[in-house]
Amino acid sequence: MSKIKLIVGLGNPGTEYAQTRHNAGFWLLDELAYKWQASFKQENKFHAEVAKASLSTGDIWLLKPQTFMNRSGISVAALALFYKIAPDEILVVHDELDIPPAAVKLKQGGSNGGHNGLKDIQAKLGTPNFWRLRLGIGHPGDKNLVVAYVLKKAPKTEQELIDTGINNALAIFPLLLKDDFAMATQELHSKK
């Protein structure tokens, strides 16, 4: 059985946000659902789109909160509580300003780095002790430009780099499902 029982992709609902950098977590979850032949459906009690993947390593829930980014914790806590999933059995996939496009980092716990989705999840779970898969989207260079930057579509060349990062992240899931977090981290951090 895999230690990870819940994978959360962060993003904002609605077609106007679908192609924006802040939705990188949703993009990766859509790819996982396709790969694992799981279908998302709206679950109002979890304020989210939810899919269940039945894998050889056990069942894994996929969750795309539909609450908007800064209230993501409502969905995560609701599903985790209902299915008795501990924080260290949760992997949150999100966009990361402090990492260049194409780069991906894996870590457990730590600061939310000002990411409103992570901040709300930490508050609702009462701990930062969940796993994070951080998809690099780059930084606009000025903190005053961050909101507009994450809510905009990336130019084609930059989007291709983000997609490369997502593909690199997808490639480590067999290791994550075997609970080999050290090797998964090493694989990701060795990619350029």
Backbone bond lengths (Angstrom), bond angles and torsions (degrees), N, CA, C in turn:
res aa  C-N    CA-C-N  psi(-1)  N-CA   C-N-CA  omega(-1)  CA-C   N-CA-C  phi
1 M - - - 1.455 - - 1.534 110.14 -
2 S 1.320 115.09 135.80 1.462 120.27 177.47 1.522 109.91 -74.81
3 K 1.322 115.97 143.66 1.459 120.55 176.55 1.535 110.34 -66.99
4 I 1.332 117.17 -35.55 1.471 121.14 -179.40 1.529 109.10 -75.66
5 K 1.334 114.95 122.58 1.478 121.05 -179.27 1.530 111.90 -112.25
6 L 1.334 116.07 -18.05 1.464 120.98 -176.57 1.526 108.95 -141.52
7 I 1.340 115.67 126.72 1.464 121.10 174.52 1.523 106.98 -115.90
8 V 1.315 115.88 122.07 1.462 123.13 -177.52 1.519 108.77 -108.25
9 G 1.309 117.58 128.63 1.457 121.70 172.42 1.516 108.11 -105.20
10 L 1.324 117.58 128.21 1.462 120.00 -179.27 1.528 111.04 -94.37
11 G 1.316 114.36 143.59 1.455 122.02 178.72 1.516 109.25 -179.17
12 N 1.303 115.86 -173.86 1.463 122.30 176.23 1.527 108.84 -116.41
13 P 1.340 117.13 138.38 1.468 119.39 178.76 1.523 111.80 -73.40
14 G 1.318 115.98 158.83 1.465 120.67 174.94 1.513 112.56 105.25
15 T 1.325 115.15 145.72 1.467 120.62 -176.76 1.531 112.67 -64.42
16 E 1.333 117.35 -28.75 1.471 119.14 -178.93 1.526 112.24 -67.44
17 Y 1.338 117.75 -19.26 1.465 121.15 -179.91 1.528 112.86 -106.06
18 A 1.328 117.23 -9.26 1.468 121.71 -170.06 1.525 114.01 -52.61
19 Q 1.315 118.46 -38.62 1.466 121.63 -176.47 1.530 113.74 -102.19
20 T 1.330 117.58 13.70 1.471 119.96 -178.45 1.526 110.92 -87.75
21 R 1.329 115.89 154.84 1.467 122.25 -176.54 1.533 112.61 -54.95
22 H 1.333 116.88 -34.41 1.468 121.99 -176.95 1.533 111.55 -64.64
23 N 1.335 117.79 -13.33 1.465 121.51 -177.04 1.526 113.45 -97.62
24 A 1.315 117.47 14.56 1.468 120.79 -179.00 1.525 112.13 -56.29
25 G 1.318 117.54 -35.56 1.465 120.83 178.31 1.523 111.94 -63.13
26 F 1.336 116.20 -40.59 1.471 120.95 176.11 1.530 110.22 -62.22
27 W 1.337 116.82 -41.75 1.470 120.69 -177.48 1.528 110.44 -60.31
28 L 1.335 116.39 -45.03 1.457 118.99 -179.06 1.532 110.31 -65.68
29 L 1.326 118.24 -41.37 1.467 120.06 179.67 1.523 111.96 -64.12
30 D 1.326 116.88 -37.15 1.467 119.40 176.65 1.533 110.22 -60.82
31 E 1.333 116.80 -40.78 1.469 121.30 178.37 1.529 111.28 -65.83
32 L 1.340 116.58 -42.55 1.469 120.09 178.33 1.527 111.03 -62.24
33 A 1.340 116.22 -44.88 1.466 120.50 -179.53 1.524 110.04 -60.11
34 Y 1.323 116.84 -42.05 1.464 121.21 178.49 1.533 110.12 -62.35
35 K 1.328 115.60 -48.23 1.464 122.18 -177.96 1.531 111.45 -62.66
36 W 1.327 116.11 -38.68 1.468 121.65 -176.22 1.534 112.40 -94.81
37 Q 1.333 116.86 6.18 1.472 122.71 178.63 1.530 112.11 54.14
38 A 1.319 115.37 47.58 1.466 122.56 177.49 1.525 107.63 -115.06
39 S 1.315 116.80 142.59 1.474 121.06 -177.70 1.523 110.98 -113.12
40 F 1.324 114.96 131.80 1.466 119.94 177.01 1.515 110.73 -77.17
41 K 1.330 114.89 141.23 1.462 119.63 169.76 1.520 108.14 -140.75
42 Q 1.320 115.26 151.42 1.464 121.09 -179.47 1.520 109.25 -68.67
43 E 1.323 116.93 127.41 1.473 123.21 176.37 1.522 107.08 -122.19
44 N 1.328 116.27 100.88 1.465 120.62 -175.41 1.523 113.50 -61.84
45 K 1.344 117.61 -33.39 1.471 118.49 -178.69 1.530 111.93 -67.15
46 F 1.340 116.35 -20.03 1.465 120.44 176.87 1.532 112.12 -106.62
47 H 1.344 117.57 1.62 1.473 121.64 -179.63 1.526 109.89 52.38
48 A 1.330 116.71 45.30 1.466 119.66 -171.32 1.515 111.60 -160.14
49 E 1.333 114.12 165.41 1.456 121.50 164.08 1.518 105.30 -91.32
50 V 1.335 115.80 130.94 1.460 121.49 -173.39 1.524 109.66 -128.92
51 A 1.329 116.23 141.58 1.462 122.34 173.32 1.525 107.55 -135.72
52 K 1.319 115.78 149.33 1.465 120.64 177.12 1.528 107.76 -117.63
53 A 1.319 115.53 121.40 1.466 121.17 178.12 1.524 108.36 -102.15
54 S 1.313 116.31 121.97 1.468 121.10 176.69 1.519 108.07 -97.54
55 L 1.322 115.15 106.81 1.460 122.00 -175.06 1.523 110.25 -115.14
56 S 1.309 117.12 167.16 1.469 120.94 179.19 1.532 111.26 -63.22
57 T 1.321 116.81 -23.12 1.469 121.74 179.65 1.526 112.16 -91.27
58 G 1.330 117.26 4.25 1.458 121.89 -179.58 1.518 111.66 118.53
59 D 1.326 115.06 175.91 1.462 120.72 179.08 1.523 110.27 -81.55
60 I 1.331 115.30 139.97 1.465 121.07 176.71 1.520 108.24 -130.42
61 W 1.316 115.57 131.02 1.465 121.47 176.10 1.522 109.32 -86.44
62 L 1.316 116.29 137.87 1.463 123.10 173.29 1.521 106.38 -112.31
63 L 1.319 116.84 131.24 1.467 121.71 -173.09 1.521 110.94 -132.20
64 K 1.335 116.20 125.77 1.468 121.76 172.61 1.541 106.84 -118.41
65 P 1.353 117.02 98.43 1.470 119.84 -179.42 1.531 111.34 -56.87
66 Q 1.322 115.56 139.30 1.467 121.25 178.97 1.532 110.46 -110.40
67 T 1.316 116.24 26.50 1.461 123.64 -174.68 1.522 113.60 -98.12
68 F 1.315 117.66 -1.30 1.462 124.89 -167.33 1.522 108.33 77.77
69 M 1.300 114.68 151.04 1.464 123.72 -168.70 1.522 113.74 -50.58
70 N 1.337 117.45 -49.18 1.462 119.53 -171.03 1.529 113.60 -74.59
71 R 1.352 116.90 1.35 1.470 120.25 176.66 1.539 110.64 -125.85
72 S 1.325 116.93 22.62 1.466 122.43 -177.23 1.524 113.30 -58.77
73 G 1.321 116.43 -30.75 1.467 120.69 -177.64 1.518 113.53 -60.87
74 I 1.323 117.55 -27.88 1.472 121.39 179.14 1.529 109.47 -58.52
75 S 1.343 116.44 -48.53 1.467 121.80 -179.79 1.520 111.81 -66.89
76 V 1.323 115.79 -47.42 1.460 120.74 -176.05 1.529 109.94 -61.39
77 A 1.330 116.80 -48.06 1.466 120.65 -178.78 1.527 111.10 -65.13
78 A 1.328 117.80 -39.19 1.469 120.87 -179.01 1.530 110.99 -61.73
79 L 1.332 117.82 -48.12 1.463 120.21 -178.87 1.536 110.72 -70.73
80 A 1.320 117.41 -42.49 1.469 121.00 -179.50 1.526 111.11 -61.06
81 L 1.322 117.05 -41.73 1.461 121.34 179.02 1.523 110.80 -67.05
82 F 1.310 116.67 -44.98 1.470 121.79 -177.62 1.526 111.24 -61.28
83 Y 1.336 117.34 -43.17 1.467 121.46 -176.97 1.530 113.16 -99.13
84 K 1.335 116.71 8.99 1.474 122.61 178.00 1.540 111.95 54.16
85 I 1.321 114.21 52.57 1.468 121.29 178.87 1.528 107.91 -101.66
86 A 1.328 116.11 124.43 1.466 121.68 -178.59 1.533 110.41 -76.67
87 P 1.346 117.81 153.77 1.466 120.22 179.04 1.529 114.08 -52.84
88 D 1.346 118.37 -37.88 1.475 118.98 -178.41 1.529 112.56 -77.73
89 E 1.349 117.48 3.35 1.466 122.86 173.59 1.529 111.41 -104.50
90 I 1.346 115.25 9.52 1.467 122.11 -177.31 1.530 109.56 -111.71
91 L 1.340 115.24 134.69 1.464 122.22 174.00 1.525 107.23 -117.66
92 V 1.320 117.00 120.57 1.464 122.25 178.74 1.524 108.80 -104.67
93 V 1.328 116.15 124.08 1.465 122.69 -179.36 1.528 107.48 -102.52
94 H 1.326 116.85 123.94 1.473 119.20 -175.57 1.523 112.22 -149.21
95 D 1.332 114.52 160.83 1.462 122.03 174.05 1.526 108.99 -70.67
96 E 1.328 115.97 146.64 1.461 120.65 -178.39 1.530 110.11 -134.48
97 L 1.336 115.63 115.61 1.469 122.29 -179.84 1.523 113.04 -66.20
98 D 1.328 117.27 -34.01 1.465 121.41 -172.24 1.520 113.93 -83.78
99 I 1.338 116.40 8.97 1.464 121.19 178.16 1.529 107.31 -125.51
100 P 1.340 118.06 136.25 1.468 119.42 -179.64 1.534 112.07 -67.05
101 P 1.330 117.47 154.02 1.460 120.39 176.38 1.532 110.71 -54.65
102 A 1.319 116.12 141.79 1.475 126.41 -177.52 1.521 111.59 91.09
103 A 1.332 118.88 -26.71 1.461 120.73 178.85 1.537 109.75 -82.76
104 V 1.330 114.98 147.41 1.460 121.54 179.06 1.523 107.41 -138.99
105 K 1.312 116.89 139.41 1.468 121.70 179.21 1.528 109.02 -128.11
106 L 1.321 115.01 147.23 1.460 122.40 177.54 1.516 108.01 -120.06
107 K 1.322 117.08 133.72 1.464 119.59 176.10 1.521 109.67 -157.16
108 Q 1.324 114.41 163.05 1.463 119.98 174.43 1.509 108.14 -116.17
109 G 1.344 115.14 136.17 1.456 120.54 176.43 1.513 113.10 68.70
110 G 1.323 114.26 -164.28 1.457 120.60 179.18 1.518 113.02 94.34
111 S 1.305 114.45 -171.50 1.462 122.81 -176.99 1.525 111.13 -71.08
112 N 1.334 115.19 158.03 1.475 119.12 175.43 1.525 110.58 -86.40
113 G 1.326 118.60 -5.50 1.460 122.71 176.58 1.523 113.89 57.69
114 G 1.330 117.21 24.01 1.464 120.61 -179.46 1.522 113.70 81.45
115 H 1.339 117.33 3.73 1.470 120.67 179.79 1.532 108.22 -77.64
116 N 1.332 116.62 116.88 1.460 120.78 -173.69 1.524 114.16 -63.29
117 G 1.329 116.91 -32.47 1.462 119.85 177.00 1.522 110.97 -65.47
118 L 1.331 116.60 -47.31 1.466 120.67 178.61 1.522 111.28 -64.15
119 K 1.330 115.70 -39.98 1.458 120.89 -179.28 1.531 110.32 -58.63
120 D 1.346 116.76 -43.92 1.458 120.37 -178.80 1.534 111.43 -70.72
121 I 1.333 116.83 -38.32 1.473 120.00 177.97 1.527 109.85 -62.96
122 Q 1.329 117.38 -44.67 1.470 120.98 177.19 1.521 111.06 -58.13
123 A 1.327 115.95 -44.20 1.468 120.02 -179.06 1.530 111.42 -64.13
124 K 1.330 117.38 -44.42 1.471 120.74 -176.60 1.526 112.45 -74.07
125 L 1.342 118.14 -33.17 1.465 120.24 177.96 1.531 111.38 -83.80
126 G 1.334 116.11 -19.27 1.461 120.69 -179.66 1.523 113.51 77.59
127 T 1.337 116.43 15.15 1.470 121.07 -179.79 1.531 109.79 -160.59
128 P 1.338 117.48 151.54 1.466 120.48 172.44 1.535 111.60 -91.98
129 N 1.339 117.87 6.56 1.463 122.49 -168.29 1.531 114.41 -81.96
130 F 1.337 116.77 43.51 1.464 121.17 173.40 1.528 107.60 -112.56
131 W 1.330 115.56 163.14 1.465 120.88 179.73 1.524 110.37 -81.10
132 R 1.339 116.47 148.10 1.468 121.71 176.86 1.522 109.37 -129.56
133 L 1.308 115.26 133.67 1.463 122.27 171.77 1.521 104.32 -110.31
134 R 1.329 116.35 108.83 1.459 123.25 -169.62 1.525 109.75 -100.19
135 L 1.330 115.88 112.07 1.468 122.27 -177.81 1.528 109.20 -93.46
136 G 1.326 116.46 115.46 1.461 120.78 -177.29 1.520 113.08 -65.00
137 I 1.338 115.71 130.70 1.470 121.46 174.93 1.534 110.95 -123.64
138 G 1.346 116.87 -2.33 1.467 119.97 -178.52 1.520 111.98 78.59
139 H 1.305 114.99 172.23 1.476 122.60 -176.85 1.527 109.02 -123.49
140 P 1.339 117.62 142.77 1.471 119.12 179.94 1.527 113.68 -71.64
141 G 1.346 117.65 -10.28 1.464 120.24 177.72 1.514 114.13 99.05
142 D 1.316 117.66 -16.33 1.466 121.89 -179.80 1.528 107.01 -139.01
143 K 1.341 116.73 125.18 1.473 119.66 -176.13 1.530 112.47 -61.02
144 N 1.319 117.46 -23.60 1.468 120.47 178.59 1.532 112.80 -72.05
145 L 1.335 116.42 -14.54 1.472 121.06 -178.95 1.531 112.54 -98.92
146 V 1.336 116.88 -3.13 1.470 120.93 -172.30 1.523 113.27 -58.67
147 V 1.338 118.34 -48.58 1.473 120.70 -176.09 1.527 110.82 -59.40
148 A 1.314 116.88 -48.59 1.461 120.07 179.18 1.529 111.14 -63.47
149 Y 1.330 116.43 -36.16 1.464 121.72 -178.30 1.528 111.67 -64.98
150 V 1.327 117.10 -49.69 1.473 119.13 -176.34 1.521 112.17 -70.50
151 L 1.339 116.81 -23.36 1.466 120.63 -178.97 1.531 112.53 -96.37
152 K 1.339 115.88 15.90 1.474 121.31 176.15 1.508 110.14 -114.17
153 K 1.314 114.99 156.59 1.458 122.09 174.53 1.529 108.08 -75.00
154 A 1.333 116.77 138.07 1.466 120.78 178.40 1.527 109.75 -74.90
155 P 1.351 118.30 147.42 1.467 120.27 173.04 1.539 109.03 -60.67
156 K 1.321 116.17 158.04 1.469 122.29 -173.17 1.538 113.30 -51.98
157 T 1.330 117.82 -47.86 1.467 119.88 -177.20 1.531 111.28 -64.57
158 E 1.324 115.96 -38.10 1.466 120.39 178.38 1.532 110.43 -70.46
159 Q 1.320 117.29 -38.91 1.468 121.42 178.69 1.530 110.16 -62.35
160 E 1.313 116.32 -38.05 1.471 119.80 177.79 1.526 111.00 -62.12
161 L 1.339 116.79 -37.45 1.468 120.73 177.01 1.531 110.76 -67.40
162 I 1.318 117.19 -42.99 1.470 121.20 177.73 1.527 109.77 -60.93
163 D 1.341 116.27 -42.16 1.470 120.80 178.37 1.530 111.14 -63.06
164 T 1.327 117.13 -37.38 1.471 121.12 175.75 1.525 109.63 -61.00
165 G 1.318 116.21 -43.72 1.470 120.73 177.22 1.519 111.67 -60.14
166 I 1.325 116.88 -43.11 1.465 120.96 178.88 1.530 110.14 -62.55
167 N 1.332 117.03 -42.79 1.471 120.40 177.89 1.527 111.51 -63.46
168 N 1.336 116.97 -39.50 1.464 120.60 176.62 1.529 110.81 -64.16
169 A 1.330 115.69 -38.93 1.466 120.63 178.30 1.528 110.56 -65.68
170 L 1.331 117.06 -43.48 1.471 120.70 179.58 1.536 110.67 -60.31
171 A 1.322 116.60 -34.36 1.467 121.32 -177.07 1.531 113.30 -65.95
172 I 1.342 118.17 -21.55 1.467 119.57 -178.24 1.529 112.80 -91.97
173 F 1.333 118.15 -3.65 1.468 118.90 -177.24 1.528 113.67 -61.84
174 P 1.331 120.77 -34.97 1.465 118.16 174.60 1.541 112.17 -57.68
175 L 1.339 116.94 -36.96 1.466 120.55 176.99 1.525 111.14 -69.01
176 L 1.339 116.81 -42.46 1.465 120.15 178.99 1.525 110.96 -61.64
177 L 1.329 116.80 -39.28 1.460 120.67 -178.38 1.531 111.54 -69.74
178 K 1.334 116.49 -19.40 1.471 120.56 175.04 1.532 110.16 -95.78
179 D 1.321 116.86 9.28 1.466 123.85 -179.63 1.527 113.00 62.17
180 D 1.333 116.58 25.76 1.466 120.19 177.65 1.531 108.70 -95.23
181 F 1.334 114.84 70.65 1.457 121.18 -176.63 1.530 111.27 -66.95
182 A 1.328 116.75 -33.75 1.468 120.24 -179.90 1.528 110.66 -64.34
183 M 1.330 117.33 -45.87 1.468 120.59 -179.99 1.530 110.46 -69.29
184 A 1.338 117.25 -38.49 1.467 120.68 177.96 1.527 110.08 -60.92
185 T 1.328 115.63 -43.13 1.474 120.96 178.84 1.517 110.33 -63.21
186 Q 1.325 116.33 -45.16 1.466 121.22 179.80 1.533 110.95 -61.14
187 E 1.338 116.42 -43.40 1.475 120.94 178.52 1.525 110.70 -59.29
188 L 1.329 116.24 -48.74 1.469 120.01 -177.82 1.516 111.78 -64.14
189 H 1.319 115.66 -45.41 1.466 120.28 -173.80 1.529 112.17 -73.06
190 S 1.347 116.66 -14.80 1.467 119.50 177.62 1.519 111.97 -85.87
191 K 1.341 117.31 -14.06 1.475 121.11 179.59 1.520 109.03 -75.48
192 K 1.314 114.74 143.91 1.484 119.38 178.10 1.509 109.27 -108.36
